[in-house]
Amino acid sequence: QVTLVESGGGLVQPGGSLRLSCAASGRVDEIHAMAWYRQAPGKQRELVAGILRDSDTNYANSVKGRFTISRNNAKNSVYLQMNSLKPEDPAVYYCHAMVLPATYYWGQGTQVTVSS
């Protein structure tokens, strides 16, 4: 079992920045990949960024160049630095972890609001 707890969401003006954090506990040594997803009202949950244990990363096209995912294996944490936030970025952001071969875990989500 893996438990994920997100923090760092909030209200920010367009063009501003936020840093999300996700702390993992439990069977953390078995985590292969971690990721951030988001879900806006009325929309499907979508992948924002992912990172493997070896720090290989991937990003949604909509956030490339603005968001950066990073991982601290010693602290069992993953982060999402979000810069140049746009009006289309507001959503509930979820931390996700995958344990091989195919077990998935979700955090409770943290709200990101972009408004002037």
C-alpha positions in Angstrom: 0.0 0.0 0.0 1.2 3.5 -0.9 -0.3 6.7 0.6 0.1 10.0 -1.3 -0.6 13.4 0.3 -0.5 16.6 -1.8 0.1 20.1 -0.7 0.8 23.5 -2.2 -2.4 24.4 -4.1 -4.1 27.7 -3.9 -5.0 30.9 -5.6 -2.6 32.6 -8.0 -2.9 35.4 -10.5 -2.4 34.7 -14.2 1.3 34.5 -15.0 2.1 33.5 -11.4 3.7 30.4 -10.0 2.9 27.6 -7.6 4.8 24.6 -6.4 2.9 21.4 -5.6 4.3 18.8 -3.4 3.4 15.1 -2.9 4.7 13.0 -0.1 4.5 9.3 -0.4 4.5 6.8 2.5 4.1 3.1 2.8 5.8 0.8 0.3 7.7 3.6 -1.3 10.6 1.5 -2.4 8.2 -0.3 -4.9 7.2 3.0 -6.6 8.3 2.9 -10.2 6.8 6.1 -11.6 5.1 9.1 -10.2 3.0 11.7 -11.9 0.7 14.7 -11.6 -2.7 14.6 -13.2 -5.4 17.3 -13.2 -9.1 17.4 -13.6 -11.1 20.5 -14.3 -14.9 20.7 -13.8 -16.7 18.8 -16.6 -13.5 17.5 -18.1 -11.7 14.2 -17.9 -8.7 13.7 -15.7 -5.5 14.3 -17.8 -1.8 13.6 -17.3 0.2 16.8 -16.7 3.7 15.4 -16.1 5.3 12.1 -15.1 8.7 11.0 -13.8 10.3 7.7 -13.5 12.5 6.5 -10.7 15.6 7.3 -12.9 14.2 10.9 -13.3 13.2 10.4 -16.9 10.2 12.8 -17.5 7.4 13.5 -19.8 4.9 16.4 -20.1 1.6 17.2 -21.6 2.1 19.6 -24.6 0.0 22.2 -22.8 2.5 22.6 -20.0 5.8 22.0 -21.7 8.2 24.9 -20.9 6.1 26.1 -18.0 5.8 23.2 -15.6 8.7 21.1 -14.2 8.3 17.8 -12.4 11.0 16.7 -10.0 11.5 13.9 -7.6 13.4 13.4 -4.4 13.7 9.7 -3.7 15.4 10.3 -0.4 12.3 12.2 0.8 9.9 10.0 -1.1 8.4 13.1 -2.7 7.5 14.5 -6.1 7.1 18.1 -6.9 5.4 20.1 -9.7 6.8 23.6 -10.2 4.2 25.6 -12.2 5.2 28.8 -13.8 3.4 31.2 -16.1 0.0 29.9 -15.0 -2.8 30.4 -17.4 -6.6 30.7 -17.1 -6.8 27.2 -18.6 -4.6 25.6 -15.8 -7.1 25.7 -12.9 -8.1 22.2 -11.8 -7.8 19.8 -9.0 -4.3 18.4 -9.2 -3.7 14.8 -8.2 -0.5 13.0 -7.3 -0.3 9.5 -8.8 2.1 6.6 -8.2 2.6 3.4 -10.0 3.9 0.2 -8.5 5.0 -2.5 -11.0 3.5 -4.4 -12.6 0.3 -2.4 -12.6 -0.9 -1.1 -9.3 -1.9 2.6 -9.1 -2.4 5.0 -6.2 -3.9 8.5 -6.1 -3.7 11.3 -3.6 -6.7 13.3 -2.5 -6.0 16.2 -4.8 -5.2 19.8 -4.3 -7.1 22.7 -5.9 -5.3 25.2 -8.1 -7.1 28.4 -9.0 -5.9 31.0 -11.4 -7.7 34.3 -11.2 -7.0 38.0 -11.1 
